[in-house]
């Protein structure tokens, strides 16, 4: 159609959505994405995003507006700042130490032949870190005896992967609104609601309990990101975020930790296992810099030049940004 009309831009109405299509025109792309970005910047108003964000209460998948601006300010200044990153260093170190113990237990388990599932290890670490820095908890339940995730954690992360797979999934009702509530092709809406309910089952009670602790003054010191979110106040002293806003934003932060970050760790380890010379050189550097009398700490990073090179190469081969909507927005903030 664009060739027939000899135009470089076209606007097509599909249901109640207008698709503006510039093709092979860098000038028009710059006009949309840079010069007039405040006018055209938005996100699609679709059912999956509405369910996931609990009515567009978050930042990443919320359309431009006052709510988006508020949540962006919160994440930029209070959650993702360098100061906050340093404040949470102890919790990350604790989970790194736990990861080493978990891998050791797996490798010495004779009933399983000493086999370590790299994918489970990578996912286990990434989601544990997020639970630790948000809730100060490694597990929602008791976990396994070897330090691995329990039934609760498995259900929680499986539900998050389901949300990721259904977020921005095609739905006819997004383009033809009167179908909403009447037509649910392949039960997409039902599956997504079940997944979000499963996540809420474990996370929401933690938020409600913490709010009660601060209200009753049984908790007086901030220890994690949930405490930070609860402690944010407006000028008149009232809470800046409602409980629903906190719960919804925490879901986004948790989702950001279960997909691409763990995939990148998994693939990096797999590449090093497949290239033993690379792995041996990394081990040699660790033995030389850290030794075998203690565990690696974040403070050792500046001296681990070869290991850092391996990390950079892993992110070059398996970049995070193109695949993860949450991290794309979050990394853009900094």
MARVEX-655294 format. One record per residue: x, y, z negated of N, C-alpha, C in turn; residue number from 0. Coordinates in steps of 0.05 Angstrom, whole numbers, plus 5000, padded with zeros to 4 digits. Example, Ala and Ser with C-alpha at 12.3 -4.5 7.8 and 13.67 -1.06 7.14 Angstrom:
BEGIN
LOFI  nxx  nyy  nzz caxx cayy cazz  cxx  cyy  czz  nr
LOFI 5264 4886 4844 5246 4910 4844 5264 4934 4844   0
LOFI 5257 4955 4858 5273 4979 4857 5258 5001 4843   1
This chain:
BEGIN
LOFI  nxx  nyy  nzz caxx cayy cazz  cxx  cyy  czz  nr
LOFI 5017 4976 5000 5000 5000 5000 5017 5025 5000   0
LOFI 5039 5024 4985 5056 5048 4984 5071 5052 5011   1
LOFI 5078 5030 5024 5090 5032 5050 5071 5043 5070   2
LOFI 5046 5034 5069 5026 5043 5088 5020 5073 5085   3
LOFI 5021 5082 5060 5014 5110 5054 5039 5128 5054   4
LOFI 5062 5115 5058 5088 5130 5059 5091 5148 5034   5
LOFI 5088 5135 5011 5091 5150 4986 5110 5135 4967   6
LOFI 5123 5150 4949 5141 5138 4930 5128 5134 4903   7
LOFI 5103 5143 4900 5090 5140 4874 5060 5135 4879   8
LOFI 5048 5118 4862 5020 5112 4865 5008 5107 4837   9
LOFI 4983 5116 4834 4968 5112 4810 4945 5094 4816  10
LOFI 4943 5071 4803 4922 5052 4807 4906 5048 4782  11
LOFI 4880 5049 4783 4863 5044 4760 4856 5015 4759  12
LOFI 4863 5002 4737 4856 4974 4732 4839 4972 4707  13
LOFI 4812 4970 4711 4795 4972 4687 4796 5000 4676  14
LOFI 4803 5002 4650 4806 5028 4638 4835 5037 4635  15
LOFI 4852 5024 4650 4881 5029 4648 4891 5041 4674  16
LOFI 4906 5062 4673 4918 5074 4697 4947 5065 4698  17
LOFI 4955 5053 4720 4982 5044 4725 4995 5064 4744  18
LOFI 5016 5077 4735 5031 5096 4752 5057 5082 4761  19
LOFI 5060 5079 4787 5082 5062 4797 5100 5078 4814  20
LOFI 5124 5086 4804 5145 5098 4821 5164 5076 4830  21
LOFI 5170 5074 4855 5188 5053 4866 5210 5066 4882  22
LOFI 5235 5058 4877 5258 5067 4892 5261 5097 4893  23
LOFI 5254 5110 4870 5257 5139 4869 5269 5146 4842  24
LOFI 5295 5148 4841 5308 5156 4815 5298 5184 4806  25
LOFI 5292 5202 4824 5284 5228 4816 5257 5227 4801  26
LOFI 5238 5211 4812 5212 5209 4799 5215 5195 4772  27
LOFI 5232 5174 4771 5237 5160 4746 5248 5179 4724  28
LOFI 5267 5196 4732 5278 5215 4713 5256 5235 4704  29
LOFI 5239 5243 4722 5217 5261 4715 5199 5249 4694  30
LOFI 5192 5223 4698 5174 5210 4679 5188 5204 4652  31
LOFI 5212 5193 4653 5225 5182 4629 5241 5202 4614  32
LOFI 5248 5225 4626 5266 5244 4612 5253 5271 4611  33
LOFI 5247 5283 4634 5238 5311 4633 5210 5313 4622  34
LOFI 5192 5295 4628 5164 5296 4619 5158 5273 4600  35
LOFI 5178 5264 4585 5173 5240 4569 5153 5245 4547  36
LOFI 5151 5269 4536 5132 5275 4515 5103 5272 4525  37
LOFI 5099 5277 4551 5072 5275 4562 5065 5247 4568  38
LOFI 5084 5232 4580 5077 5205 4589 5085 5182 4570  39
LOFI 5101 5188 4550 5109 5167 4532 5086 5157 4516  40
LOFI 5082 5131 4516 5060 5119 4501 5065 5089 4501  41
LOFI 5046 5075 4489 5047 5046 4489 5019 5036 4495  42
LOFI 5017 5013 4508 4990 5004 4516 4973 4998 4491  43
LOFI 4948 5006 4493 4928 5001 4472 4915 4974 4479  44
LOFI 4926 4953 4467 4916 4926 4474 4911 4911 4448  45
LOFI 4895 4890 4451 4885 4875 4428 4908 4863 4412  46
LOFI 4927 4850 4425 4949 4837 4410 4965 4857 4393  47
LOFI 4971 4880 4404 4985 4901 4389 4969 4911 4366  48
LOFI 4943 4914 4370 4925 4924 4349 4924 4904 4326  49
LOFI 4922 4878 4332 4921 4858 4311 4948 4857 4296  50
LOFI 4970 4857 4311 4996 4854 4298 5002 4878 4280  51
LOFI 4995 4902 4289 5002 4926 4274 4980 4934 4254  52
LOFI 4959 4917 4251 4937 4921 4233 4923 4948 4238  53
LOFI 4917 4952 4263 4903 4977 4270 4922 5000 4276  54
LOFI 4946 4994 4287 4966 5014 4295 4975 5030 4271  55
LOFI 4984 5016 4250 4995 5030 4227 5025 5031 4226  56
LOFI 5038 5019 4246 5067 5016 4245 5080 5036 4265  57
LOFI 5106 5031 4271 5120 5049 4289 5124 5037 4316  58
LOFI 5134 5012 4317 5144 5001 4342 5123 4999 4364  59
LOFI 5100 4989 4357 5079 4984 4377 5055 5003 4375  60
LOFI 5059 5025 4360 5038 5045 4357 5042 5067 4378  61
LOFI 5021 5076 4390 5022 5097 4410 5032 5123 4397  62
LOFI 5043 5140 4414 5054 5166 4405 5032 5181 4390  63
LOFI 5040 5194 4368 5021 5210 4353 5031 5214 4325  64
LOFI 5014 5225 4308 5023 5231 4280 5031 5207 4264  65
LOFI 5016 5185 4268 5023 5160 4253 5050 5150 4262  66
LOFI 5055 5150 4288 5081 5141 4298 5103 5159 4288  67
LOFI 5099 5185 4287 5120 5203 4278 5125 5199 4248  68
LOFI 5104 5194 4232 5108 5189 4204 5124 5164 4199  69
LOFI 5117 5142 4212 5131 5117 4208 5159 5118 4219  70
LOFI 5164 5133 4240 5191 5136 4251 5208 5151 4231  71
LOFI 5198 5172 4218 5213 5186 4198 5220 5168 4174  72
LOFI 5201 5152 4166 5206 5133 4144 5228 5114 4151  73
LOFI 5227 5102 4174 5247 5082 4181 5274 5095 4185  74
LOFI 5275 5118 4198 5300 5131 4203 5315 5140 4178  75
LOFI 5300 5153 4160 5313 5165 4137 5315 5146 4112  76
LOFI 5296 5127 4110 5294 5112 4086 5301 5082 4089  77
LOFI 5298 5071 4113 5302 5042 4116 5327 5035 4132  78
LOFI 5332 5050 4154 5354 5043 4172 5378 5061 4171  79
LOFI 5380 5077 4150 5402 5095 4148 5428 5081 4139  80
LOFI 5451 5093 4145 5476 5081 4137 5478 5079 4106  81
LOFI 5467 5099 4093 5467 5098 4063 5452 5074 4053  82
LOFI 5429 5068 4065 5413 5046 4056 5427 5019 4063  83
LOFI 5441 5019 4086 5456 4995 4094 5477 4988 4073  84
LOFI 5492 5008 4064 5512 5003 4043 5499 4995 4017  85
LOFI 5477 5006 4010 5463 5000 3985 5455 4971 3984  86
LOFI 5448 4959 4007 5439 4931 4008 5461 4911 4013  87
LOFI 5486 4920 4013 5509 4903 4020 5510 4878 4002  88
LOFI 5504 4881 3976 5506 4859 3958 5486 4837 3964  89
LOFI 5463 4844 3973 5443 4824 3980 5451 4809 4006  90
LOFI 5463 4823 4025 5472 4809 4049 5495 4790 4043  91
LOFI 5513 4799 4025 5535 4782 4017 5525 4757 4003  92
LOFI 5505 4760 3986 5494 4737 3971 5482 4716 3991  93
LOFI 5468 4726 4012 5457 4707 4031 5479 4695 4048  94
LOFI 5500 4709 4054 5522 4697 4069 5535 4675 4053  95
LOFI 5538 4679 4027 5550 4658 4010 5531 4634 4009  96
LOFI 5505 4640 4007 5486 4618 4007 5486 4602 4033  97
LOFI 5490 4616 4055 5492 4603 4081 5515 4583 4082  98
LOFI 5538 4591 4071 5561 4573 4071 5555 4548 4055  99
LOFI 5542 4551 4032 5535 4528 4016 5516 4510 4030 100
LOFI 5496 4522 4044 5476 4506 4058 5490 4490 4081 101
LOFI 5508 4502 4096 5522 4488 4117 5539 4466 4105 102
LOFI 5552 4471 4083 5569 4451 4070 5552 4427 4062 103
LOFI 5528 4433 4050 5511 4411 4042 5501 4395 4065 104
LOFI 5496 4408 4087 5487 4394 4111 5509 4377 4123 105
LOFI 5533 4387 4123 5556 4372 4135 5565 4349 4118 106
LOFI 5558 4349 4093 5566 4327 4075 5543 4308 4069 107
LOFI 5520 4312 4082 5497 4295 4077 5499 4270 4094 108
LOFI 5507 4248 4081 5511 4223 4095 5486 4211 4107 109
LOFI 5463 4218 4096 5437 4208 4106 5431 4219 4133 110
LOFI 5442 4242 4140 5437 4254 4166 5462 4254 4184 111
LOFI 5482 4239 4175 5507 4237 4191 5524 4262 4191 112
LOFI 5519 4280 4173 5536 4304 4172 5530 4323 4195 113
LOFI 5508 4320 4208 5501 4337 4231 5489 4363 4221 114
LOFI 5498 4385 4233 5488 4412 4226 5473 4423 4250 115
LOFI 5448 4430 4247 5432 4442 4268 5438 4472 4268 116
LOFI 5452 4481 4289 5461 4509 4290 5437 4527 4292 117
LOFI 5416 4519 4306 5392 4536 4309 5379 4540 4282 118
LOFI 5376 4519 4267 5364 4522 4240 5380 4539 4222 119
LOFI 5407 4536 4224 5425 4552 4207 5422 4582 4214 120
LOFI 5422 4588 4240 5421 4616 4249 5394 4629 4240 121
LOFI 5372 4615 4245 5346 4625 4238 5343 4628 4207 122
LOFI 5354 4607 4194 5353 4607 4164 5367 4631 4153 123
LOFI 5390 4638 4163 5405 4661 4152 5391 4687 4158 124
LOFI 5383 4692 4183 5371 4717 4191 5345 4723 4175 125
LOFI 5328 4703 4173 5303 4708 4158 5308 4710 4128 126
LOFI 5327 4696 4117 5334 4698 4089 5343 4726 4082 127
LOFI 5360 4737 4099 5370 4764 4095 5347 4784 4093 128
LOFI 5328 4782 4112 5306 4801 4112 5289 4798 4088 129
LOFI 5283 4773 4080 5267 4769 4055 5282 4780 4031 130
LOFI 5308 4777 4031 5323 4786 4008 5323 4816 4006 131
LOFI 5328 4830 4028 5330 4859 4027 5303 4873 4024 132
LOFI 5281 4858 4032 5254 4870 4029 5241 4862 4003 133
LOFI 5242 4837 3996 5228 4827 3972 5246 4818 3949 134
LOFI 5272 4818 3953 5291 4808 3933 5286 4778 3928 135
LOFI 5277 4764 3948 5271 4735 3946 5283 4721 3970 136
LOFI 5295 4698 3965 5305 4682 3987 5282 4665 3999 137
LOFI 5266 4654 3981 5244 4636 3989 5218 4646 3978 138
LOFI 5196 4640 3992 5170 4645 3981 5162 4623 3962 139
LOFI 5173 4599 3966 5168 4577 3948 5194 4570 3934 140
LOFI 5199 4544 3931 5224 4535 3917 5246 4528 3936 141
LOFI 5241 4525 3962 5262 4517 3980 5268 4488 3977 142
LOFI 5288 4479 3993 5296 4451 3991 5320 4448 3972 143
LOFI 5325 4424 3964 5347 4419 3945 5374 4426 3956 144
LOFI 5377 4423 3983 5403 4429 3996 5406 4459 4003 145
LOFI 5387 4475 3995 5388 4504 4000 5374 4512 4026 146
LOFI 5361 4493 4039 5347 4499 4064 5319 4510 4059 147
LOFI 5306 4518 4080 5279 4530 4077 5258 4509 4070 148
LOFI 5239 4517 4054 5217 4499 4046 5194 4500 4065 149
LOFI 5172 4487 4058 5148 4487 4074 5138 4515 4079 150
LOFI 5138 4531 4058 5127 4559 4060 5143 4575 4080 151
LOFI 5170 4573 4079 5187 4589 4097 5184 4579 4126 152
LOFI 5181 4553 4130 5177 4543 4157 5151 4553 4169 153
LOFI 5130 4552 4153 5104 4562 4163 5105 4592 4169 154
LOFI 5119 4607 4152 5122 4636 4155 5136 4643 4181 155
LOFI 5159 4630 4186 5174 4637 4210 5160 4626 4235 156
LOFI 5147 4603 4234 5133 4593 4257 5110 4612 4265 157
LOFI 5097 4623 4245 5076 4643 4250 5087 4667 4264 158
LOFI 5111 4676 4256 5123 4699 4268 5131 4694 4297 159
LOFI 5141 4670 4302 5147 4664 4330 5121 4663 4347 160
LOFI 5100 4654 4335 5074 4654 4349 5066 4683 4355 161
LOFI 5069 4701 4336 5062 4729 4341 5079 4740 4364 162
LOFI 5105 4734 4363 5122 4744 4384 5113 4734 4412 163
LOFI 5106 4709 4413 5099 4697 4439 5072 4708 4449 164
LOFI 5055 4718 4431 5029 4728 4439 5027 4758 4441 165
LOFI 5047 4772 4430 5047 4801 4431 5050 4811 4460 166
LOFI 5032 4828 4469 5032 4838 4497 5025 4816 4517 167
LOFI 5014 4794 4507 5005 4773 4525 4981 4784 4541 168
LOFI 4977 4774 4566 4956 4783 4582 4929 4776 4570 169
LOFI 4911 4795 4570 4883 4790 4561 4865 4807 4578 170
LOFI 4845 4794 4589 4826 4809 4607 4812 4831 4592 171
LOFI 4806 4827 4566 4792 4847 4551 4807 4873 4547 172
LOFI 4834 4873 4551 4850 4897 4549 4844 4916 4573 173
LOFI 4836 4904 4595 4830 4920 4619 4800 4924 4623 174
LOFI 4784 4906 4612 4755 4908 4614 4744 4906 4586 175
LOFI 4742 4929 4572 4737 4929 4543 4712 4915 4534 176
LOFI 4691 4915 4550 4666 4903 4541 4668 4873 4537 177
LOFI 4690 4861 4547 4695 4832 4543 4705 4825 4515 178
LOFI 4715 4846 4501 4727 4841 4475 4705 4831 4456 179
LOFI 4712 4809 4442 4693 4797 4424 4675 4777 4437 180
LOFI 4676 4775 4464 4658 4757 4478 4674 4736 4494 181
LOFI 4697 4745 4504 4714 4727 4521 4742 4725 4508 182
LOFI 4750 4701 4501 4777 4696 4490 4790 4674 4506 183
LOFI 4802 4681 4528 4814 4661 4546 4836 4647 4532 184
LOFI 4836 4620 4533 4857 4603 4521 4860 4609 4491 185
LOFI 4840 4620 4478 4840 4625 4449 4863 4642 4440 186
LOFI 4872 4661 4457 4895 4678 4450 4889 4694 4425 187
LOFI 4866 4707 4424 4859 4724 4401 4857 4707 4376 188
LOFI 4845 4684 4377 4842 4666 4354 4870 4657 4344 189
LOFI 4887 4649 4362 4914 4640 4354 4930 4663 4340 190
LOFI 4928 4687 4352 4943 4710 4341 4932 4717 4313 191
LOFI 4906 4717 4310 4895 4723 4284 4902 4703 4263 192
LOFI 4904 4677 4271 4912 4657 4252 4941 4660 4244 193
LOFI 4958 4668 4263 4987 4672 4257 4991 4696 4239 194
LOFI 4977 4718 4244 4980 4741 4227 4969 4736 4199 195
LOFI 4948 4720 4197 4937 4712 4171 4957 4695 4156 196
LOFI 4971 4678 4170 4991 4661 4157 5014 4677 4146 197
LOFI 5023 4697 4161 5044 4715 4152 5034 4731 4127 198
LOFI 5010 4741 4129 4999 4757 4107 4996 4741 4082 199
LOFI 4990 4715 4085 4986 4698 4061 5011 4698 4043 200
LOFI 5034 4700 4055 5059 4699 4039 5069 4727 4032 201
LOFI 5065 4747 4050 5077 4773 4045 5059 4792 4029 202
LOFI 5034 4792 4035 5016 4812 4023 5015 4810 3992 203
LOFI 5013 4786 3981 5013 4784 3951 5038 4796 3938 204
LOFI 5061 4793 3952 5085 4805 3941 5084 4835 3940 205
LOFI 5072 4847 3961 5069 4876 3961 5050 4885 3940 206
LOFI 5027 4872 3938 5007 4879 3918 5018 4877 3889 207
LOFI 5032 4855 3885 5044 4851 3858 5064 4872 3851 208
LOFI 5081 4880 3871 5101 4900 3866 5088 4928 3860 209
LOFI 5067 4934 3875 5053 4959 3870 5042 4960 3842 210
LOFI 5031 4938 3833 5021 4937 3805 5043 4941 3785 211
LOFI 5066 4930 3790 5089 4933 3772 5097 4962 3769 212
LOFI 5098 4977 3792 5105 5005 3791 5083 5021 3778 213
LOFI 5058 5014 3783 5035 5029 3771 5035 5026 3741 214
LOFI 5041 5002 3731 5041 4997 3703 5067 5003 3689 215
LOFI 5087 5012 3705 5113 5019 3695 5128 4996 3683 216
LOFI 5122 4971 3692 5138 4948 3684 5162 4945 3701 217
LOFI 5163 4960 3722 5187 4961 3740 5195 4990 3742 218
LOFI 5220 4996 3738 5229 5024 3737 5253 5030 3755 219
LOFI 5266 5009 3765 5289 5014 3782 5285 5002 3810 220
LOFI 5293 5017 3830 5291 5007 3858 5312 4987 3864 221
LOFI 5303 4964 3875 5322 4942 3880 5323 4933 3909 222
LOFI 5302 4940 3925 5300 4931 3952 5284 4950 3969 223
LOFI 5280 4943 3994 5266 4962 4012 5237 4965 4005 224
LOFI 5224 4945 3993 5197 4947 3985 5194 4969 3963 225
LOFI 5213 4969 3944 5213 4990 3924 5216 5017 3936 226
LOFI 5232 5019 3957 5236 5045 3970 5210 5054 3983 227
LOFI 5197 5037 3997 5172 5044 4011 5151 5052 3991 228
LOFI 5149 5038 3968 5129 5044 3948 5136 5071 3935 229
LOFI 5161 5078 3932 5169 5102 3919 5167 5128 3936 230
LOFI 5161 5125 3962 5159 5149 3978 5135 5165 3971 231
LOFI 5138 5191 3967 5116 5208 3958 5112 5232 3977 232
LOFI 5087 5242 3978 5081 5266 3992 5087 5290 3974 233
LOFI 5084 5314 3984 5090 5338 3968 5073 5340 3943 234
LOFI 5048 5329 3944 5031 5331 3921 5035 5308 3901 235
LOFI 5055 5291 3907 5060 5269 3889 5046 5243 3895 236
LOFI 5028 5243 3914 5013 5219 3921 5030 5201 3939 237
LOFI 5025 5175 3940 5041 5157 3957 5041 5165 3986 238
LOFI 5064 5164 3999 5065 5171 4027 5053 5149 4044 239
LOFI 5057 5124 4037 5047 5101 4052 5025 5087 4037 240
LOFI 5005 5079 4051 4984 5062 4039 4994 5033 4037 241
LOFI 4982 5017 4021 4990 4988 4020 4988 4975 4047 242
LOFI 4967 4982 4063 4965 4969 4089 4987 4978 4108 243
LOFI 4995 5003 4106 5018 5013 4123 5043 4998 4116 244
LOFI 5048 4995 4090 5072 4980 4081 5072 4951 4091 245
LOFI 5049 4938 4088 5047 4910 4096 5051 4907 4126 246
LOFI 5039 4925 4141 5041 4923 4170 5070 4928 4179 247
LOFI 5083 4949 4167 5111 4955 4176 5130 4933 4168 248
LOFI 5125 4920 4145 5142 4898 4137 5141 4875 4157 249
LOFI 5117 4870 4168 5114 4849 4188 5131 4855 4212 250
LOFI 5132 4880 4221 5149 4888 4243 5179 4883 4237 251
LOFI 5187 4891 4213 5215 4887 4205 5222 4857 4204 252
LOFI 5204 4841 4194 5209 4812 4193 5210 4800 4220 253
LOFI 5192 4808 4238 5192 4798 4265 5218 4804 4279 254
LOFI 5229 4828 4274 5254 4835 4287 5277 4817 4279 255
LOFI 5275 4802 4257 5297 4785 4248 5296 4756 4257 256
LOFI 5273 4748 4269 5271 4719 4273 5276 4710 4302 257
LOFI 5277 4729 4321 5279 4721 4349 5307 4726 4359 258
LOFI 5312 4748 4372 5338 4753 4385 5362 4752 4367 259
LOFI 5361 4764 4343 5385 4762 4326 5394 4734 4320 260
LOFI 5375 4716 4313 5383 4688 4308 5391 4674 4333 261
LOFI 5378 4681 4356 5386 4669 4381 5415 4676 4389 262
LOFI 5422 4702 4384 5449 4711 4391 5470 4696 4373 263
LOFI 5463 4693 4347 5482 4679 4329 5485 4650 4339 264
LOFI 5462 4638 4345 5463 4610 4354 5479 4606 4379 265
LOFI 5475 4624 4398 5490 4621 4424 5519 4627 4420 266
LOFI 5526 4646 4403 5554 4652 4398 5568 4628 4386 267
LOFI 5555 4615 4366 5567 4592 4354 5569 4569 4374 268
LOFI 5549 4566 4391 5549 4544 4410 5572 4549 4430 269
LOFI 5577 4574 4439 5598 4579 4457 5625 4573 4445 270
LOFI 5629 4579 4419 5654 4574 4406 5658 4544 4402 271
LOFI 5637 4529 4397 5639 4500 4394 5646 4487 4420 272
LOFI 5635 4498 4442 5641 4487 4468 5670 4494 4477 273
LOFI 5681 4516 4466 5708 4524 4473 5725 4522 4447 274
LOFI 5734 4499 4442 5748 4493 4416 5772 4511 4412 275
LOFI 5786 4519 4433 5809 4536 4430 5801 4563 4418 276
LOFI 5778 4573 4426 5768 4598 4415 5761 4595 4385 277
LOFI 5748 4573 4379 5740 4568 4352 5764 4564 4334 278
LOFI 5784 4550 4344 5809 4545 4328 5824 4571 4323 279
LOFI 5824 4589 4343 5838 4614 4339 5823 4631 4318 280
LOFI 5796 4630 4319 5781 4645 4299 5785 4634 4271 281
LOFI 5787 4607 4269 5792 4595 4243 5820 4602 4232 282
LOFI 5839 4603 4251 5866 4611 4243 5867 4639 4232 283
LOFI 5853 4657 4244 5852 4685 4235 5839 4686 4207 284
LOFI 5817 4671 4204 5803 4671 4178 5822 4660 4156 285
LOFI 5836 4638 4162 5855 4627 4142 5877 4647 4135 286
LOFI 5886 4661 4155 5908 4680 4150 5899 4705 4135 287
LOFI 5876 4716 4142 5867 4741 4130 5852 4736 4103 288
LOFI 5835 4716 4103 5818 4711 4079 5830 4689 4061 289
LOFI 5840 4668 4074 5850 4645 4059 5827 4626 4053 290
LOFI 5834 4605 4039 5813 4584 4032 5806 4584 4003 291
LOFI 5813 4605 3989 5807 4607 3960 5782 4624 3954 292
LOFI 5770 4636 3975 5746 4653 3971 5730 4653 3997 293
LOFI 5706 4664 3995 5688 4667 4019 5693 4694 4033 294
LOFI 5687 4695 4058 5691 4719 4074 5671 4740 4064 295
LOFI 5680 4765 4062 5664 4788 4054 5662 4808 4077 296
LOFI 5642 4826 4075 5640 4847 4096 5665 4865 4096 297
LOFI 5677 4868 4073 5701 4885 4072 5725 4873 4088 298
LOFI 5724 4847 4094 5745 4835 4110 5743 4841 4140 299
LOFI 5720 4852 4148 5714 4855 4176 5736 4871 4191 300
LOFI 5746 4892 4178 5765 4910 4192 5791 4895 4199 301
LOFI 5797 4873 4186 5822 4859 4192 5817 4834 4210 302
LOFI 5792 4828 4215 5786 4804 4231 5781 4812 4260 303
LOFI 5803 4820 4273 5800 4831 4300 5791 4811 4321 304
LOFI 5801 4786 4319 5793 4766 4339 5764 4758 4335 305
LOFI 5756 4755 4310 5728 4748 4304 5710 4770 4314 306
LOFI 5717 4795 4310 5701 4818 4320 5699 4817 4350 307
LOFI 5721 4809 4363 5720 4807 4393 5700 4786 4402 308
LOFI 5700 4764 4387 5681 4742 4393 5652 4752 4390 309
LOFI 5647 4768 4369 5621 4779 4364 5612 4797 4387 310
LOFI 5631 4815 4395 5624 4834 4417 5619 4818 4442 311
LOFI 5634 4798 4448 5630 4782 4472 5603 4768 4471 312
LOFI 5595 4759 4447 5569 4746 4444 5546 4765 4451 313
LOFI 5548 4790 4441 5527 4810 4447 5528 4819 4476 314
LOFI 5552 4817 4489 5553 4823 4517 5539 4802 4534 315
LOFI 5544 4777 4527 5532 4755 4542 5503 4751 4536 316
LOFI 5495 4756 4510 5467 4752 4502 5457 4778 4488 317
LOFI 5452 4799 4504 5445 4824 4492 5418 4823 4478 318
LOFI 5415 4839 4457 5390 4840 4442 5369 4858 4455 319
LOFI 5378 4882 4463 5359 4903 4471 5339 4895 4492 320
LOFI 5346 4882 4514 5326 4878 4535 5304 4859 4527 321
LOFI 5307 4844 4505 5288 4822 4499 5272 4827 4474 322
LOFI 5279 4845 4457 5266 4847 4431 5254 4875 4428 323
LOFI 5228 4877 4429 5214 4903 4427 5220 4917 4401 324
LOFI 5221 4902 4379 5226 4914 4353 5254 4926 4351 325
LOFI 5274 4910 4359 5301 4920 4356 5308 4941 4376 326
LOFI 5295 4941 4400 5299 4962 4419 5292 4989 4406 327
LOFI 5269 4990 4393 5260 5015 4380 5278 5021 4357 328
LOFI 5284 5001 4340 5300 5006 4316 5328 5016 4322 329
LOFI 5342 5002 4341 5369 5010 4348 5369 5038 4361 330
LOFI 5348 5045 4375 5346 5071 4388 5346 5093 4367 331
LOFI 5336 5087 4343 5335 5108 4323 5362 5116 4314 332
LOFI 5382 5098 4314 5408 5104 4305 5428 5108 4327 333
